[in-house]
């Protein structure tokens, strides 16, 4: 399941990823938000909060999904928030192909992640 995070700065799109998600979930839930977001701000920053119980197989297709997002918009920064040790390495691998700056934060550092996304 994917939930859009609320109360973020206008230039930041944020999502919580819970349990098992699919490419279809990403396409139906995140891509429309990206399309709406770029109408307001052509250069977005992203925040992904990954639940500890997320199925780690998502990393297999998530790289492809991120590439699709890169084709429709540009961004400065992406923050991943997770306390799940099993997710840190797969998420770190995304840095190889992602545009812009990239950083992983612990859940206790959520406010720091949002502040980091807002700095030039």
C-alpha positions in Angstrom: 0.0 0.0 0.0 1.2 3.5 -0.8 0.0 6.6 1.1 0.7 10.2 0.1 2.3 12.1 2.9 0.5 15.3 3.8 1.7 18.7 5.2 4.9 18.8 3.1 6.3 21.8 1.3 4.8 22.4 -2.1 8.0 21.4 -3.8 8.2 18.0 -2.0 6.2 14.9 -2.9 6.2 12.3 -0.2 4.9 8.8 0.1 4.8 6.1 2.7 5.3 2.6 1.3 3.7 -0.2 3.4 4.0 -3.9 3.1 3.8 -5.4 -0.4 3.4 -3.0 -3.3 3.4 -3.6 -7.0 4.3 -1.8 -10.2 0.6 -1.3 -10.7 0.3 0.4 -7.3 3.2 2.7 -8.2 1.7 3.5 -11.6 -1.8 4.2 -10.2 -0.8 6.1 -7.0 2.5 7.8 -7.5 2.6 8.7 -11.2 -0.7 10.7 -11.0 0.7 12.7 -8.1 3.9 13.3 -10.0 1.9 14.6 -13.0 -0.2 16.9 -10.7 3.0 18.0 -8.8 4.9 19.1 -11.9 2.0 21.3 -13.0 2.6 23.4 -9.8 6.4 23.0 -9.7 8.4 21.5 -12.6 11.3 20.6 -10.3 10.2 18.4 -7.4 12.0 16.8 -4.5 10.9 13.3 -3.3 10.5 11.7 0.1 9.9 8.0 0.4 9.1 6.6 3.9 9.6 2.9 3.8 7.7 0.9 6.4 9.8 -1.7 8.2 7.4 -4.4 7.0 7.7 -3.5 3.3 8.3 -6.5 1.1 11.9 -6.1 0.0 11.1 -7.5 -3.5 9.9 -4.1 -4.4 13.5 -3.0 -5.1 13.5 -5.3 -8.1 11.0 -3.1 -10.0 11.4 0.2 -8.1 14.5 1.1 -10.1 12.4 0.9 -13.4 9.6 2.9 -11.8 12.0 5.7 -10.7 13.4 5.9 -14.2 9.9 6.5 -15.5 9.4 9.3 -13.0 12.7 10.8 -14.2 11.4 10.8 -17.7 8.4 13.1 -16.8 10.1 15.5 -14.4 13.4 16.5 -12.9 14.3 16.8 -9.3 17.0 18.1 -7.0 16.9 15.6 -4.1 15.4 12.3 -3.0 15.2 11.3 0.7 14.4 7.8 1.8 13.4 7.2 5.4 13.6 3.7 6.9 14.7 1.9 10.0 14.7 -1.4 8.1 18.3 -2.6 7.8 17.3 -5.0 5.0 16.1 -2.0 2.9 19.2 0.2 3.2 21.4 -1.7 0.7 18.7 -2.0 -2.0 17.8 1.6 -1.6 21.5 2.7 -1.7 21.8 1.0 -5.0 19.2 3.4 -6.5 21.7 6.2 -6.1 23.7 4.8 -9.1 21.0 5.9 -11.6 19.1 8.7 -9.8 19.4 12.3 -10.7 20.2 14.8 -8.1 21.2 14.3 -4.4 20.1 11.2 -2.5 20.2 10.5 1.2 18.8 7.8 3.6 17.5 8.9 7.0 16.2 7.0 10.0 12.5 7.4 11.0 13.5 9.5 14.0 15.1 11.9 11.5 12.0 12.6 9.5 12.1 16.4 10.2 15.8 16.5 9.3 15.0 14.8 6.0 12.3 17.4 5.2 14.7 20.2 6.1 17.4 18.7 3.9 15.0 18.5 1.0 14.3 22.2 1.4 17.9 23.4 1.4 19.4 24.6 -1.9 
